[in-house]
Each structure stands twice: as structure tokens, then as C-alpha cells.
Amino acid sequence: MISIYITSFIVGGLICVIGQLLMDVGKLTPAHTLCTLVVTGSILDGIGWYEPLIDFAGAGATIPITSFGNALTHGALAEAEKHGLIGVVTGMFEVTSSGISAAIIFGLIGALLFTSKGNV
Amino acid sequence: MEQQKYAHLEKELSPKTPLLKNIVRAFLTGGLICLIGQFIALFYITYFDFTERTASNPTVATMIFISMLLTGFGLYKKISQFGGAGAAVPITGFGNAVVSSAIEHKSEGYVLGVGGNMFKLAGSVILFGVFSAFVVALIKTILVKFGVVSW
């Protein structure tokens, strides 16, 4: 039970280090870095490597943005398994819905509550 | 001055990117955010009816909520300055991108400002995430249909 906290810290940290290397060594902008990581997560789920990582590291694998790509692919594949090709489109947001809806809702609430003083 | 000499001088004078320092900071910040996520997941597993698989959904939403508060009080910017990619890569960085553009464009009104700019930074992540998921899922579904791989 304790080990999941250690692995989540290490795996989550390492994914962020990969992002930092893409930015510093690969000279990518932060937006390019995040897009690269999302696409990577989606491909890793396609070949079936991301789910074992979640089992191993818990939040260390589900909190980094790579899990967004993984969850999109995972939802699409789960639905495709049931309904065939059309499931790729209908299932895409099945798993990620909470991330997107939370971002929209809290984005608006944040705008209602706070005013920019040049520090956001 | 000879070109070679100039290149050498330029290399010596330009500030070195503190790569190792950045990496250590990204590792610690990113690891800590994921550790907090793990504790929130544990909370949902213990007190609500979630399994280890399904707990990631409410965890992500909670992390974005925390990110909203930190962004609004101007703390997330400080975390980003310290942690670099360690603050940008976790889902809190995604939340920060959405919330900060929403707050920043508030003065232009709620429809054109907040609504129109909310996904200014995060939109590309959603676009490429969805498109790559579409391509990957399509390829895999077709491969399964032809019996090359299995689910």
C-alpha cells in the first residue's frame, strides 16, 4: 500500500522530467511539449502499455497529461470493441469527460471569482 | 575575429541552461503533484464507492479545482516558475491554462472574452489528443477486424 505512493511520485516525476527535457534539450515550446506527450500517451494505450503503468504507479500515471491521450484512446477502443468502427467516435470522451467538464466549469467559476492583476 | 574563435567566445559568454537544476525541480514538483493526486484518489476509494480504476475521474476533477484556486490567488504562476515542466505536465497545468486564460480575458466580457479564450492554450492539447486517439483507435479496430491483433 505504501509502495504505490513511492511509485506514483517517481513515475509522475519522471514523466515531468521527459517534458522538461523536451523543452530544454528539444527546444520545444510548452504547448508543443504537452501535445507531444498527449499523442505519446494515446499511442502507448494503442499498443497496450499504458494500463500496466497505471496499475504500477496509480496517480503517477493518471495525473500527467499523457493520461489524457490514454483515456481518449481507451474510451474509443472500449466502445469500438462493442459497436465496431462507429464506437471510435461515440466512445472517445467516455473516460475523459470529468477532466473536460471540470476544466470548463471551474474555468468559468474562476473567471467569476477572480480578477486578473497580471499574476495569473 | 575568426569565426571559430567567435563561436568559442559566444559559447563561453552565453548563460548556460541549468539543465540539471531544471530536471531536479521538474521531478520534485511533478512527483509531488502526482503524490497529492494519489492521496486524493485514496480519499475517494476509502470514503466513496470508487475502485482504484474509477477513482482517477473524480481525482482529476478535484485536482483541476485545486488548480483553479491556486491560479486565482496567483500561486500557480510561482509553482510554474519553480517547477517548469513539473507544473505544466500534470493535469493541474491543463487546468491552470484554462483558468488563467479565462480570468485574463474576463475584461472582454463573458461571451467573447471568457468563452472565446478559455481554450486558447488548452485547445491544442484537446485537438491533438482527440485526433491521435481517433487515428490510433481506428488503426487498432481495423487490425482487430482483420485478425492481426486482439483487444
Chai-1 contact restraints between the chains, C-beta under 6 A:
chainA,res_idxA,chainB,res_idxB,connection_type,confidence,min_distance_angstrom,max_distance_angstrom,comment,restraint_id
A,Y5,B,Q38,contact,1.0,0.0,6.0,A-B,restraint_1
A,S8,B,C34,contact,1.0,0.0,6.0,A-B,restraint_2
A,S8,B,L35,contact,1.0,0.0,6.0,A-B,restraint_3
A,S8,B,Q38,contact,1.0,0.0,6.0,A-B,restraint_4
A,F9,B,G31,contact,1.0,0.0,6.0,A-B,restraint_5
A,F9,B,L35,contact,1.0,0.0,6.0,A-B,restraint_6
A,G12,B,G30,contact,1.0,0.0,6.0,A-B,restraint_7
A,G12,B,G31,contact,1.0,0.0,6.0,A-B,restraint_8
A,G12,B,C34,contact,1.0,0.0,6.0,A-B,restraint_9
A,G13,B,F27,contact,1.0,0.0,6.0,A-B,restraint_10
A,G13,B,G30,contact,1.0,0.0,6.0,A-B,restraint_11
A,G13,B,G31,contact,1.0,0.0,6.0,A-B,restraint_12
A,C16,B,A26,contact,1.0,0.0,6.0,A-B,restraint_13
A,C16,B,G30,contact,1.0,0.0,6.0,A-B,restraint_14
A,C16,B,A85,contact,1.0,0.0,6.0,A-B,restraint_15
A,C16,B,G86,contact,1.0,0.0,6.0,A-B,restraint_16
A,C16,B,V89,contact,1.0,0.0,6.0,A-B,restraint_17
A,V17,B,I23,contact,1.0,0.0,6.0,A-B,restraint_18
A,V17,B,A26,contact,1.0,0.0,6.0,A-B,restraint_19
A,V17,B,F27,contact,1.0,0.0,6.0,A-B,restraint_20
A,G19,B,A85,contact,1.0,0.0,6.0,A-B,restraint_21
A,G19,B,V89,contact,1.0,0.0,6.0,A-B,restraint_22
A,Q20,B,N22,contact,1.0,0.0,6.0,A-B,restraint_23
A,Q20,B,I23,contact,1.0,0.0,6.0,A-B,restraint_24
A,Q20,B,A26,contact,1.0,0.0,6.0,A-B,restraint_25
A,Q20,B,G84,contact,1.0,0.0,6.0,A-B,restraint_26
A,Q20,B,A85,contact,1.0,0.0,6.0,A-B,restraint_27
A,M23,B,A85,contact,1.0,0.0,6.0,A-B,restraint_28
A,D24,B,T17,contact,1.0,0.0,6.0,A-B,restraint_29
A,D24,B,L19,contact,1.0,0.0,6.0,A-B,restraint_30
A,D24,B,N22,contact,1.0,0.0,6.0,A-B,restraint_31
A,P30,B,A88,contact,1.0,0.0,6.0,A-B,restraint_32
A,A31,B,S124,contact,1.0,0.0,6.0,A-B,restraint_33
A,L34,B,V125,contact,1.0,0.0,6.0,A-B,restraint_34
A,C35,B,S124,contact,1.0,0.0,6.0,A-B,restraint_35
A,C35,B,F128,contact,1.0,0.0,6.0,A-B,restraint_36
A,V38,B,V125,contact,1.0,0.0,6.0,A-B,restraint_37
A,V38,B,F128,contact,1.0,0.0,6.0,A-B,restraint_38
A,V38,B,G129,contact,1.0,0.0,6.0,A-B,restraint_39
A,V39,B,F128,contact,1.0,0.0,6.0,A-B,restraint_40
A,V39,B,S132,contact,1.0,0.0,6.0,A-B,restraint_41
A,S42,B,S132,contact,1.0,0.0,6.0,A-B,restraint_42
A,S42,B,A133,contact,1.0,0.0,6.0,A-B,restraint_43
A,S42,B,V136,contact,1.0,0.0,6.0,A-B,restraint_44
A,I43,B,V136,contact,1.0,0.0,6.0,A-B,restraint_45
A,G46,B,V136,contact,1.0,0.0,6.0,A-B,restraint_46
A,G46,B,K140,contact,1.0,0.0,6.0,A-B,restraint_47
A,G58,B,Q38,contact,1.0,0.0,6.0,A-B,restraint_48
A,A59,B,C34,contact,1.0,0.0,6.0,A-B,restraint_49
A,A59,B,G37,contact,1.0,0.0,6.0,A-B,restraint_50
A,A59,B,Q38,contact,1.0,0.0,6.0,A-B,restraint_51
A,A59,B,A41,contact,1.0,0.0,6.0,A-B,restraint_52
A,G60,B,C34,contact,1.0,0.0,6.0,A-B,restraint_53
A,T62,B,S56,contact,1.0,0.0,6.0,A-B,restraint_54
A,I63,B,C34,contact,1.0,0.0,6.0,A-B,restraint_55
A,I63,B,G37,contact,1.0,0.0,6.0,A-B,restraint_56
A,I63,B,P90,contact,1.0,0.0,6.0,A-B,restraint_57
A,I63,B,I91,contact,1.0,0.0,6.0,A-B,restraint_58
A,P64,B,V89,contact,1.0,0.0,6.0,A-B,restraint_59
A,P64,B,P90,contact,1.0,0.0,6.0,A-B,restraint_60
A,I65,B,V89,contact,1.0,0.0,6.0,A-B,restraint_61
A,F68,B,G129,contact,1.0,0.0,6.0,A-B,restraint_62
A,G69,B,G129,contact,1.0,0.0,6.0,A-B,restraint_63
A,L72,B,G129,contact,1.0,0.0,6.0,A-B,restraint_64
A,L72,B,A133,contact,1.0,0.0,6.0,A-B,restraint_65
A,T73,B,A133,contact,1.0,0.0,6.0,A-B,restraint_66
A,T73,B,V136,contact,1.0,0.0,6.0,A-B,restraint_67
A,T73,B,A137,contact,1.0,0.0,6.0,A-B,restraint_68
A,A76,B,A133,contact,1.0,0.0,6.0,A-B,restraint_69
A,A76,B,A137,contact,1.0,0.0,6.0,A-B,restraint_70
A,L77,B,A137,contact,1.0,0.0,6.0,A-B,restraint_71
A,A80,B,A137,contact,1.0,0.0,6.0,A-B,restraint_72
A,A80,B,T141,contact,1.0,0.0,6.0,A-B,restraint_73
A,E81,B,W151,contact,1.0,0.0,6.0,A-B,restraint_74
A,L85,B,T141,contact,1.0,0.0,6.0,A-B,restraint_75
A,V88,B,A137,contact,1.0,0.0,6.0,A-B,restraint_76
A,V88,B,L138,contact,1.0,0.0,6.0,A-B,restraint_77
A,S98,B,N57,contact,1.0,0.0,6.0,A-B,restraint_78
A,S98,B,V60,contact,1.0,0.0,6.0,A-B,restraint_79
A,S98,B,A61,contact,1.0,0.0,6.0,A-B,restraint_80
A,G99,B,V60,contact,1.0,0.0,6.0,A-B,restraint_81
A,A102,B,A61,contact,1.0,0.0,6.0,A-B,restraint_82
A,A102,B,I64,contact,1.0,0.0,6.0,A-B,restraint_83
A,A103,B,I64,contact,1.0,0.0,6.0,A-B,restraint_84
A,A103,B,G95,contact,1.0,0.0,6.0,A-B,restraint_85
A,A103,B,V98,contact,1.0,0.0,6.0,A-B,restraint_86
A,F106,B,I64,contact,1.0,0.0,6.0,A-B,restraint_87
A,F106,B,F65,contact,1.0,0.0,6.0,A-B,restraint_88
A,F106,B,M68,contact,1.0,0.0,6.0,A-B,restraint_89
A,G107,B,V98,contact,1.0,0.0,6.0,A-B,restraint_90
A,G107,B,V99,contact,1.0,0.0,6.0,A-B,restraint_91
A,G107,B,A102,contact,1.0,0.0,6.0,A-B,restraint_92
A,G107,B,M118,contact,1.0,0.0,6.0,A-B,restraint_93
A,G110,B,M68,contact,1.0,0.0,6.0,A-B,restraint_94
A,G110,B,G72,contact,1.0,0.0,6.0,A-B,restraint_95
A,G110,B,V99,contact,1.0,0.0,6.0,A-B,restraint_96
A,G110,B,A102,contact,1.0,0.0,6.0,A-B,restraint_97
A,G110,B,I103,contact,1.0,0.0,6.0,A-B,restraint_98
A,A111,B,A102,contact,1.0,0.0,6.0,A-B,restraint_99
A,A111,B,I103,contact,1.0,0.0,6.0,A-B,restraint_100
A,A111,B,K106,contact,1.0,0.0,6.0,A-B,restraint_101
A,A111,B,V114,contact,1.0,0.0,6.0,A-B,restraint_102
A,L113,B,G72,contact,1.0,0.0,6.0,A-B,restraint_103
A,F114,B,G72,contact,1.0,0.0,6.0,A-B,restraint_104
A,F114,B,I103,contact,1.0,0.0,6.0,A-B,restraint_105
A,S116,B,I103,contact,1.0,0.0,6.0,A-B,restraint_106
A,S116,B,E104,contact,1.0,0.0,6.0,A-B,restraint_107
A,N119,B,G74,contact,1.0,0.0,6.0,A-B,restraint_108
A,N119,B,K77,contact,1.0,0.0,6.0,A-B,restraint_109
A,V120,B,T71,contact,1.0,0.0,6.0,A-B,restraint_110
A,V120,B,S100,contact,1.0,0.0,6.0,A-B,restraint_111
A,V120,B,I103,contact,1.0,0.0,6.0,A-B,restraint_112
